[in-house]
Amino acid sequence: MTRADKLFASIVNNPKDVRFEDLDKVLKSHGFSRRNPKGGSSHYTYFHPKLTDILTIPKNKPIKAIFVKEAISAIDRIERGEE
């Protein structure tokens, strides 16, 4: 099991206490690209070529669980081959 896999497993087990840097690493390791915020926003945009959805994650500490659960759901859809 790689570090990214262990980090993903720990995020799945506890989505309420996740740092932005950890979620960023997991999303990038699963093939997501990140677009930095513009115009004073604190929300980063993640997209994946296999998904039509776009994830928007705020860089607040800690990240709210709803954003983490959306990211977990998107990763699960990629692993299952859904669009």
C-alpha positions as MATLAB code, in Angstrom:
seq = 'MTRADKLFASIVNNPKDVRFEDLDKVLKSHGFSRRNPKGGSSHYTYFHPKLTDILTIPKNKPIKAIFVKEAISAIDRIERGEE';
ca = [
       0.000    0.000    0.000;
       1.474    3.345   -1.034;
       1.496    6.515    1.052;
      -1.239    8.015   -1.117;
      -3.399    4.928   -0.546;
      -2.855    5.112    3.223;
      -3.662    8.815    3.213;
      -6.831    8.170    1.198;
      -7.872    5.413    3.626;
      -7.376    7.732    6.610;
      -9.438   10.457    4.891;
     -12.255    7.988    4.185;
     -12.220    6.855    7.817;
     -12.318   10.406    9.225;
     -13.639   12.990    6.716;
     -14.218   15.613    9.422;
     -10.585   16.362   10.232;
      -8.774   16.732    6.885;
      -6.115   19.248    5.974;
      -6.238   20.906    2.556;
      -2.705   19.729    1.750;
      -3.637   16.079    2.395;
      -6.773   16.221    0.258;
      -4.783   17.980   -2.473;
      -2.192   15.162   -2.498;
      -4.880   12.488   -2.743;
      -6.731   14.227   -5.566;
      -3.521   14.794   -7.542;
      -2.453   11.168   -7.054;
      -5.769   10.078   -8.607;
      -5.210   12.194  -11.717;
      -7.034   15.412  -10.868;
      -5.702   18.739  -12.119;
      -5.948   21.851   -9.968;
      -6.803   25.385  -11.001;
      -5.761   28.102   -8.551;
      -8.290   30.693   -7.369;
      -8.523   34.070   -9.060;
      -9.739   37.408   -7.819;
      -9.285   36.936   -4.094;
     -11.200   33.661   -3.825;
     -10.018   30.882   -1.529;
     -11.637   28.043   -3.506;
      -9.518   25.741   -5.642;
     -11.072   23.974   -8.623;
     -10.257   20.338   -9.430;
     -11.165   18.538  -12.610;
     -10.518   15.098  -14.096;
     -10.668   14.084  -17.769;
     -12.919   11.098  -16.990;
     -15.509   13.151  -15.072;
     -17.895   15.846  -16.202;
     -18.221   17.207  -12.651;
     -15.899   19.867  -11.259;
     -14.883   19.848   -7.600;
     -14.544   23.131   -5.761;
     -12.615   22.891   -2.499;
     -12.044   25.844   -0.134;
      -8.652   26.193    1.492;
     -10.128   26.637    4.966;
      -8.776   24.787    7.961;
     -10.200   22.233    8.516;
     -12.157   21.507    5.364;
     -15.858   20.870    5.943;
     -16.828   17.210    5.684;
     -19.237   17.798    2.780;
     -16.357   18.853    0.489;
     -14.275   15.855    1.553;
     -17.184   13.465    0.916;
     -17.684   14.936   -2.571;
     -13.996   14.320   -3.315;
     -14.215   10.735   -2.024;
     -17.289   10.139   -4.183;
     -15.508   11.489   -7.276;
     -12.490    9.240   -6.657;
     -14.780    6.223   -6.205;
     -16.522    6.986   -9.520;
     -13.152    7.136  -11.300;
     -12.053    3.819   -9.801;
     -15.327    2.156  -10.861;
     -15.069    3.639  -14.355;
     -18.206    5.781  -14.145;
     -18.490    9.222  -15.702;
];
